[in-house]
Each structure stands twice: as C-alpha cells, then as structure tokens.
Amino acid sequence: MKSILPITTVSIVIVILWYGFSVVLNSTWTKDQANRAGVEVTFSEILKDTMVQQRPLLPAPHQVIIELWDTTVNKKITSKRSLVYHGWITLSATLLGFVIGTGLGVLLAIGIVHNKAMDYGVMPWIIASQTVPILALAPMIIVVLYSIGLSGLVPKAIISAYLSFFPVSVGMVAGFRCPDPTQMDLLKTYAAKKSQLFWKLRVPISMPYLFTSLKIGVAASLVGAIVGELPTGAVAGLGARLLTGSYYGQTVQIWSALIGSAILAAVLVGFIGLIQKHTLNRMGLAR
Amino acid sequence: MNSNVAMDAEPVIQARNLGLVFQTKDSPVEALKDVNIDIEQGDFVSLIGPSGCGKTTLLRIIASLDKPTAGDITVNGMTPEEARLQRAYGYVFQAASLYPWRTIAGNVKLPLEIMGFSKTEMNERVKKVLDLVHLSGFENKFPWQLSGGMQQRASIARALSFDADILLMDEPFGALDEIVRDHLNEQLLDLWKSTRKTICFVTHSIPEAVYLSTKIVVMSNRPGKVVEVIESSLPRERPLDIRDSPEFIEIAQRVRTGLRMSHSYE
C-alpha cells in the first residue's frame, strides 16, 4: 500500500504533461484554421478547441478514455467496432504464442543446461534470432505459412512465440544453473539420478527466474501478436485497429488501441505476478 | 549396508599412499601426499590441521566427491564410488546447505525421496531423526526461520535419516559460536554413542577434536600429509568438564605439538 502515493503522483504528472502536449501540438491546427478564416483566436479558445478536435495530433487523455469506454462498454462484443472483440482476437493469439514460446524456451533451456554441444551450438542462434527485426520477419512468416494453408490465429501465435521464447530460454538457463556446488554435491552423496537432480534441485531453485521470464515473455507475446496483425491487411485485432486508425488518421482510435493493449499487457503481467506471489510464498522463497 | 562385512577385522575406511594433485592454471598443487589411515567400525576420527592441509579434500575423496590421483582407498571394502552408489555414508557440509524452498521436514525427507522410501516410512524416519537432534516441533518451519545451530542440526538429521553407517562431517560447527558449539558437541557424542556410527570429522579446533574423538589424525599443509595419529585414552563417556582433566590437557598438548612441528612458516 506504500506504493499508492508514488504511483498516483507519477500518474498525475503524466496526465498533466499529456494535456500540456495536447494543447501545444493541437494548437497548430487551431491557429491554421483561424488564419484561413481570417479571425483572431484567444488563448482560452485555443485551449477549448485543442481538447475536442476530431483528428488531433495528440488526443487529450479524456478523449481517449471516452473512446475506450465507448468501444468497450457501449458496443456489443461481437461488433467489429468493439475493442473487446479486437482485444480478444489479439489475446487469443498472444496466449497461444505464449504457451508455445514458453514451452519451447523451457525445452531449449533444459537442453542447453544438460548438453554441452547444445550450449555451444544453439545458444548463439537463440541470441541471433532476436537481432533480426521482427517487423521484417513477420510478413515472411505469414506468407510462408499461408502457402501451406495456415492463416489467422496460428501465424500470429508463431510470431508471438518467436518473441517470447527468448526471455524464457535465457532466463531458465540462468535459473537451472543456479545450484551452487554444495547443493549439487549433496545430491551426489545420495547417488541421485540426473532426473532427480533436475526435479529436486534445478526446477525448484529456478522458480523465481521462471516467473520473471514469464512476465517478460507474455509482454513480448502481446507485441508479437500485434506485429503479426499488421502485415495481414489488418482485418481484426488490436494491430488492425492501430493500422486502420493510421490509414484514416483516426488518432483517437490509435491511441485507444494503444492504451487498450497496454492495459491488456498490464493485466497479463499482473496475473503472472499473482501466481508468482502465491507460489513463492508457498515455497518459503518470498520474504 | 555392507557394514557387517567390515565389522571385525577390516577397517571401514582404509587409505594407502593416497595422493591428490590438482591441476591449476599456473602450476599443479599437491593437495594430499602419501596419506595412510585406517578407520575402524565405531571410531570417531577427527582430521585436524591448518587450513589448506587437505583435510576437507581427504573427506571428499572418502565420499567420492573428489578422485585421488595416487594410492588406494577403500570404503567398506569397496571403492569410494561404489560405496557412494550404495549410499554408505551421510555427509554434513560446512554450511548447513538446506534447500530454502523445503521445510525442515522436507529437507530431511530429501534423501529419503531420492532413495524411494514409502510415505509412511519417510514420516516415521523424519520424526525419529528430528527427535534425535532435538528439533521436534520445527518440522514445518523454513530454514531461514531457524538459527544457525538449529540449521546445522537439521542437516545432521538429514544425514542420519537413511541410516548410513558412516557419517562424514566437514567442519559442521565451524561457523557457530562457542556456546552453541559446546552444546552441539555434547549432543553429537550422545548421538554417536546411541547410533554406533563411524564418524569422520574435520575440524581446526583442538579442544573439539580431543573432546569428540577416539582417534585424532594430525595433518600438515603443502603438501597435505598425515603427521601423527593420536589414539585417545579418554573414556567413551565424556561429560563437558572432562576438558579440565589432566588426561584431556595432555592429549591436547600432544595435538598442539604435532601441529606446531609440522607447521612451516615459509
């Protein structure tokens, strides 16, 4: 609860700054309009106008909130204008991609920790994979998968998995390598099998790493899903809202989709945080 | 396990001309050289010497955690590795090294789980050994909720839980204060008398070694060698104040002389 004051303070500062920039950036248009009409505008008129423009350079916070409210609560969730509808489309790809990415990341980490050849042979490729800009790669993945008859959810999930396996594999390699020599020696004195070493030591000791990796991974998954929606011609999903918004100069729509996906990411990360807290508490690792 | 074979004549642990050279980057380090020891069934043997004399290394070779580069060693008549695979010993490390995500009972259960004991048997054994080290009532506490001394007792309970005949202890009380140490020494002696285990105990404290041991192996450093083996004439029954007896002081004197003679101030 101690965090409430600083969080509120920062939020208020952001909102104030946002309003400030809205006024400054949108006033150009107001002044242009006034110039063409040959009228003088007072400061209070500028202030008023910058808050209600149809296509502002930077929408004011309340415009975004109204748009968010309008497209979530006031629309049926089956409607193509509902942000919930688009959000779900992106979320389903995110979750599928997250599951695939996490599974792949953990499997790779297991391989890397247990096999020297994999450590030297695979690890560099894992890192190289993330140096390729996903924006360049995403259309390729979509095109290739389309040619073998996959479209819609799966290609997006794969792009999403491509981004999310990385933090999980790197994090879990570090986690699995956590045990100190004494902890390993202890199991050796019991003549423990390799599988027992894994389940009784490597897995539990890596739990804090797992949850941290999952948090980064799920956020990356969401980004991947949104990016995966861009090259498909933007039919549905948060990425589509961003794209159509920019086609038609609907800045309010862009910003509400942006804020919407930020909220979605926060909810996902927060959900993993809850599981983390519960699990680590039960393991006596949260202090 | 195979202890009855070693019961009468053959020593439980026997080392002949044992040596170990570590290969380091700049030059090889001779950690142990020509070590000969015999440890009989039921002995309480202390390995004492300055730091770097290879006493921990010797213990680790017995436990098959390190491999010697010269000489022979048998544990229960087998190679140390065979003995380890047969779970012939319980090992107590310098630090308690309890797994922090396991409760005290969970930590004691760890070897039992690995060795595949049944659930009822596990619970019985956990109860028994925690009783033995006076930790009943702390089953569901996490290690960090216990003091250092209690943690080390829990780690001893863990080493006892699967009933190995040999107990290898690497300076288990080194990090504890003197009062706690005295107390644990007393308890360890009780435990040794009641379980009749063979104990091999690394320490750098002379009083501790003399108080606990039937046999004191004095070692020197660089290379680690056995300088002297002192058989204690103290009775098995040892109240704490035996440390003021002339006999005790005499043995301590001999250990000290042995340590001093061997110790080179280069």
Interface residues (C-beta under 8 A of the other chain):
Chain A: T182 Q183 D185 L186 L187 K188 T189 Y190 A191 A192 K193 Q196 K200 L201 P204 I205 M207 M283 G284 L285 R287
Chain B: A63 L65 R84 L85 Q86 R87 Y89 G90 Y91 F93 Q94 A95 S97 Y99 P100 W101 R102 T103 L110 P111 E113 I114 M115 F142 W144 F162
